[in-house]
Amino acid sequence: MTTKMFVNLPVKDLGKSVKFFTALGFQFNPQFTDENATCMIVSEESFVMLLVDNYFKTFTPKPVSDARKNTEVLICLSCDSRKQVDDMVSKAVAGGATTHTPAKDLGFMYQHGFEDLDGHLWEVAYMNMEAFAAQAG
């Protein structure tokens, strides 16, 4: 059995969020898109449901976190190169995101990240598996 993963995130303005993530190269499944939600395709098995705040609230009995004030989740996306990491972060910042930490080079892994329009934290990382294997010994 293949398990698909759907991360659900509340957003203030669905149209702005779609425009932002489209500029980063993501596509959306029109079958699961309406005025309340959209399904962002990350890979064949991973998706992010962007849900308008009031609609998101219908799925949980708990108060919804304000991602600008509290961290509710760190979402990490893998990339194929350091350049791809830097390009995605640059596009995100150009689209209105901010960076929450400087880029980190750990030798075997290079990572950077951004805070999206709604305050959600996205890590973007490239892992050099040969360097990782050499370090692990």
C-alpha positions in Angstrom: 0.0 0.0 0.0 1.3 3.5 -0.9 0.5 6.1 1.7 -0.2 9.6 0.4 0.4 12.5 2.7 -1.8 15.6 2.8 -0.7 18.5 5.0 -3.5 21.0 5.7 -2.7 24.6 6.2 -5.0 27.6 6.9 -4.6 30.6 4.7 -6.0 34.1 4.8 -6.3 34.7 1.0 -6.5 31.6 -1.1 -5.9 33.5 -4.4 -2.7 35.1 -3.1 -1.5 31.8 -1.8 -2.1 30.0 -5.1 -0.3 32.8 -7.0 2.6 32.6 -4.5 3.1 28.9 -4.7 2.5 28.8 -8.5 5.5 31.2 -8.8 7.6 28.7 -6.9 6.7 26.1 -9.5 3.9 24.1 -7.8 0.7 23.0 -9.6 -2.8 22.5 -8.2 -5.3 19.7 -8.7 -8.5 21.4 -10.0 -10.6 18.5 -8.8 -10.0 19.6 -5.3 -10.1 23.3 -5.7 -13.0 25.7 -5.0 -13.4 29.0 -3.2 -12.5 27.3 0.2 -9.6 25.1 -0.7 -7.1 23.9 -3.2 -4.8 20.9 -3.4 -1.2 21.8 -4.1 0.8 19.0 -5.7 4.2 18.5 -4.1 4.9 15.0 -5.6 2.9 12.0 -6.6 2.5 11.1 -3.0 2.6 14.4 -1.1 0.1 17.3 -1.2 -0.6 20.5 0.7 -4.3 21.4 1.1 -4.5 25.2 1.4 -7.8 25.9 3.3 -9.4 29.3 3.9 -9.3 30.0 7.6 -13.0 29.6 8.3 -13.1 26.4 6.3 -10.0 25.1 8.0 -11.7 25.6 11.4 -14.5 23.2 10.4 -11.9 20.3 10.6 -10.7 20.8 14.1 -12.2 21.4 17.6 -9.1 23.3 18.7 -8.3 26.9 18.1 -6.3 27.5 15.0 -2.7 28.7 15.6 -1.6 32.1 14.2 1.5 30.9 12.3 2.9 34.5 12.5 3.1 34.2 16.3 3.5 30.4 16.9 5.1 27.6 15.1 2.6 24.9 14.4 4.7 22.8 11.9 7.9 22.9 10.0 7.5 21.7 6.4 10.7 20.5 4.7 11.0 20.1 0.9 13.9 18.3 -0.6 15.7 19.7 -3.7 18.1 18.1 -6.2 20.9 20.8 -5.7 22.0 23.7 -3.7 21.1 26.0 -6.6 17.5 24.7 -6.5 17.4 25.5 -2.8 18.6 29.0 -3.4 16.3 29.5 -6.4 13.2 28.5 -4.5 14.0 30.7 -1.5 14.8 33.6 -3.9 11.4 33.2 -5.7 9.6 32.9 -2.4 11.2 36.2 -1.1 10.4 37.9 -4.4 6.7 36.8 -4.0 6.4 38.3 -0.5 7.9 35.7 1.8 10.6 36.4 4.4 13.6 34.3 5.4 13.5 33.2 9.0 17.2 32.0 9.3 20.3 32.3 7.1 21.2 29.4 4.8 23.1 26.6 6.6 25.8 24.4 5.1 26.3 21.3 7.2 28.7 19.7 4.7 26.4 16.9 3.8 23.3 19.0 3.8 22.5 22.5 2.6 19.3 24.1 3.8 17.5 27.4 3.8 13.9 28.3 4.3 11.2 30.9 4.2 8.1 32.0 6.0 5.2 32.1 3.5 2.4 34.8 3.3 0.5 33.3 6.2 3.6 32.7 8.4 4.0 28.9 7.8 7.7 27.9 7.9 9.1 26.0 4.9 12.6 24.5 5.0 14.2 23.7 1.7 17.1 21.3 1.7 19.6 19.5 -0.5 21.2 16.4 0.9 24.5 15.2 -0.7 24.2 11.5 0.0 27.9 10.7 -0.8 29.0 13.4 1.7 26.5 12.0 4.3 27.8 8.4 3.8 31.4 9.6 4.2 30.5 11.5 7.4 28.5 8.6 8.8 31.6 6.5 8.3 
